[in-house]
């Protein structure tokens, strides 16, 4: 017989909350990175070719950073959703087991 599984549902809920908070923080950072990309056109000077190259590399880094933070935000959002689904499944399972035991008890002679 397989061992019983004892799940601390409240701990899973705390993990869900933490994952949501991380996702929210990452979303805020993603926005800050995007706003960091708003620099004046002369921010990299006026050197022929060099200024354009620096501006392009900076834009590339800003875009890449925003994409990474966006992906991390989405990943933590998926983790939070999966944890919420896990809690729901455990709670539903507990309710069904409880209902089954109550039905058995109700059917037994007193």
C-alpha positions as CSV (number, residue, x, y, z in Angstrom):
1,X,0.0,0.0,0.0
2,X,1.5,3.4,-0.9
3,X,2.2,5.8,1.9
4,X,-0.3,8.5,2.8
5,X,0.5,11.9,1.5
6,X,0.1,14.7,4.0
7,X,0.0,18.1,2.3
8,X,0.2,21.4,4.2
9,X,-2.3,23.3,2.1
10,X,-1.6,26.5,3.9
11,X,2.1,26.2,3.0
12,X,1.1,25.7,-0.7
13,X,-1.1,28.8,-0.4
14,X,1.8,30.8,1.0
15,X,4.0,29.7,-1.9
16,X,1.2,30.8,-4.3
17,X,1.1,34.2,-2.6
18,X,4.9,34.5,-2.8
19,X,4.9,33.6,-6.5
20,X,2.2,36.2,-7.2
21,X,4.3,38.8,-5.3
22,X,7.4,37.9,-7.3
23,X,5.4,38.1,-10.6
24,X,4.1,41.6,-9.6
25,X,7.6,42.8,-8.7
26,X,9.0,41.5,-12.0
27,X,6.2,43.3,-13.8
28,X,7.2,46.5,-12.1
29,X,10.8,46.0,-13.0
30,X,9.9,45.3,-16.6
31,X,8.1,48.6,-16.7
32,X,11.1,50.4,-15.2
33,X,13.4,48.8,-17.7
34,X,11.2,49.9,-20.6
35,X,11.2,53.5,-19.2
36,X,15.0,53.3,-19.0
37,X,15.0,52.9,-22.7
38,X,13.5,56.4,-23.1
39,X,16.7,58.4,-23.4
40,X,17.2,61.6,-25.4
41,X,18.6,61.1,-28.9
42,X,21.8,62.9,-27.9
43,X,22.4,60.8,-24.8
44,X,25.2,58.9,-26.5
45,X,26.9,61.9,-27.9
46,X,27.5,63.0,-31.5
47,X,30.4,60.8,-32.7
48,X,29.9,59.6,-36.2
49,X,29.0,55.8,-36.2
50,X,30.0,55.4,-32.5
51,X,27.0,57.2,-31.1
52,X,24.6,55.3,-33.3
53,X,26.3,52.0,-32.4
54,X,26.1,52.8,-28.7
55,X,22.4,53.8,-29.0
56,X,21.6,50.6,-30.9
57,X,23.4,48.4,-28.3
58,X,21.7,50.2,-25.5
59,X,18.3,49.7,-27.1
60,X,19.1,46.0,-27.7
61,X,20.0,45.6,-24.0
62,X,16.8,47.4,-22.9
63,X,14.7,45.3,-25.2
64,X,16.4,42.1,-24.1
65,X,16.1,43.0,-20.4
66,X,12.4,43.8,-20.8
67,X,11.8,40.4,-22.6
68,X,13.6,38.5,-19.8
69,X,11.7,40.2,-17.1
70,X,8.5,39.7,-19.0
71,X,9.3,36.0,-19.4
72,X,10.1,35.7,-15.7
73,X,6.9,37.5,-14.8
74,X,4.9,35.0,-17.0
75,X,6.7,32.0,-15.5
76,X,6.0,33.1,-11.9
77,X,2.4,33.8,-12.9
78,X,2.1,30.2,-14.3
79,X,3.7,28.9,-11.0
80,X,1.1,30.8,-9.0
81,X,-1.7,29.4,-11.1
82,X,-0.4,25.9,-10.8
83,X,-0.1,26.2,-7.0
84,X,-3.7,27.6,-6.8
85,X,-4.9,24.6,-8.9
86,X,-3.0,22.3,-6.6
87,X,-4.6,23.8,-3.5
88,X,-8.0,23.5,-5.1
89,X,-7.4,19.9,-6.0
90,X,-6.3,18.9,-2.5
91,X,-9.2,20.7,-0.9
92,X,-11.7,19.1,-3.3
93,X,-10.1,15.7,-2.6
94,X,-10.4,16.2,1.1
95,X,-14.0,17.2,0.8
96,X,-14.7,14.1,-1.3
97,X,-13.0,11.9,1.2
98,X,-14.8,13.5,4.0
99,X,-18.1,13.1,2.2
100,X,-17.3,9.4,1.6
101,X,-16.5,8.8,5.2
102,X,-19.7,10.5,6.3
103,X,-21.7,8.4,3.8
104,X,-20.1,5.2,5.2
105,X,-20.9,6.3,8.7
106,X,-24.5,7.2,7.9
107,X,-24.9,3.7,6.4
108,X,-23.6,1.9,9.4
109,X,-26.0,0.7,12.1
110,X,-25.6,2.7,15.2
